[in-house]
Amino acid sequence: MIPFIDLQAQQRIIKPQLEAAIARVLDHGRYIMGPEVTELEKALCEFAGAKHCVTVSNGTDALVAAYMALGVGPGDAVITTPFTFYATVEAIQIVGATPVFADVDPNTFNICPNEIEKAIQKVYANNTLKLKGICTVDLFGLCADYHSINQLAAKHGLFVLQDAAQAFGASQGGQRAPTHGTIGTTSFFPAKPLGCYGDGGAVFTDDDDLANLVRSIRVHGKGSDKYDNVRVGQNCRLDTLQAAILLEKLKVYESELEARQNVADHYSRQLRVINENITNSITIPNSPQGEVAAWAQYTIQLNNRDEVSDSLKKFGIPTLVYYRTPSHLLGACSSLGYRQGDFPIAEELSQKVLSLPFHPYLTPNVSSEIVNQLESQLSRS
Ligand SMILES: *Cc1c(COP(=O)(O)O)cnc(C)c1O
């Protein structure tokens, strides 16, 4: 059985360093806000090219803390994508604000600037909500179109919150995710490109005031200390143990990003070849010139997706569907009043997308085996 993600392959390479890092934390015993947390924040700032990094307990809390720092609450609207993991939308709802969806670009899976402009006009016309910002998602590790989105945001006086849970370190225009917007977040959930061994996340910004607010919010809205509570916050710190693990994983992350690109290139080259031999062709994921994607997923599109994924499973090849239901059709969003047909691109993608096994240590032999099996399923169907 081929694993969908092989976290053990990475662990085998850095196990002695991980064990030593964990042992150091057990020795000093500062499990909360220990020295590794500050050290990690410094290293993450350097890697991403950000002025401030504030680590937090997970990627969802990172989004919530960012909204709290931005002062988003009831009566406010935030424009976001319906084709994402629900946490993106949930964070807006948690702070009491209203998510307003804008459909995605079928080539990139990311929020479409023209659709954002339409959503902005819709909020203005409705005149019941105060539009505060845009939350982009760099889906599957590919940066959204920040050139256009930042222009739109500036024109309308909106913030851009970059949800780079799947894209830490991806680059566009010489800048790394999540530093393309006003404030950015990421997740260190184990299966994300840079994952820890539990939950973790971080907020990035160049804005001193926003960074200080997030630092306060993650410790119960602390002022001079944690018993001087000057605002409503949360308890959302990153554990020292996870910081120690991430420090070791970050050391190999640059080379893993390169390896991810190579694995993706290998898949794409082979899929282009089989597309010449089959009638029902596969849509290969976009890989724009001059950009580096973090390839959280390698996601193709197929017309007979479920049939193909079932038969691949019989041959020991696991695949996953991200996302079977676009957020506007989820039960948790029913009060927003959207209907089937509102976001046709996101809805069509949710019927066609299929993510193939992917991790930086996937060998060309194994990816060839996967592609060959895919080809024989497709020529049969
Ligand atoms: C994983 C993910 C999150 C949430 O991160 P957690 O660490 O699991 O809370 C948010 N947004 C997107 C796009 C994600 O993929």
The ligand as an SDF file (V2000), in Angstrom:
LIG
                    3D

 15 15  0  0  0  0  0  0  0  0999 V2000
   -5.5370   23.3070    7.6080 C   0  0  0  0  0  0  0  0  0  0  0  0
   -6.1320   24.5800    7.2380 C   0  0  0  0  0  0  0  0  0  0  0  0
   -6.5650   25.5100    8.1990 C   0  0  0  0  0  0  0  0  0  0  0  0
   -6.6170   25.2110    9.6630 C   0  0  0  0  0  0  0  0  0  0  0  0
   -5.4180   24.8520   10.2540 O   0  0  0  0  0  0  0  0  0  0  0  0
   -5.4560   23.9990   11.6200 P   0  0  0  0  0  0  0  0  0  0  0  0
   -4.0340   24.0670   12.0790 O   0  0  0  0  0  0  0  0  0  0  0  0
   -5.8950   22.6160   11.2800 O   0  0  0  0  0  0  0  0  0  0  0  0
   -6.3770   24.6830   12.5400 O   0  0  0  0  0  0  0  0  0  0  0  0
   -7.0440   26.7290    7.7580 C   0  0  0  0  0  0  0  0  0  0  0  0
   -7.0980   27.0340    6.4700 N   0  0  0  0  0  0  0  0  0  0  0  0
   -6.7180   26.1730    5.5030 C   0  0  0  0  0  0  0  0  0  0  0  0
   -6.7910   26.5800    4.0660 C   0  0  0  0  0  0  0  0  0  0  0  0
   -6.2310   24.9020    5.8570 C   0  0  0  0  0  0  0  0  0  0  0  0
   -5.8630   24.0460    4.8970 O   0  0  0  0  0  0  0  0  0  0  0  0
  1  2  1  0
  2  3  1  0
  2 14  2  0
  3  4  1  0
  3 10  2  0
  4  5  1  0
  5  6  1  0
  6  7  2  0
  6  8  1  0
  6  9  1  0
 10 11  1  0
 11 12  2  0
 12 13  1  0
 12 14  1  0
 14 15  1  0
M  END
$$$$
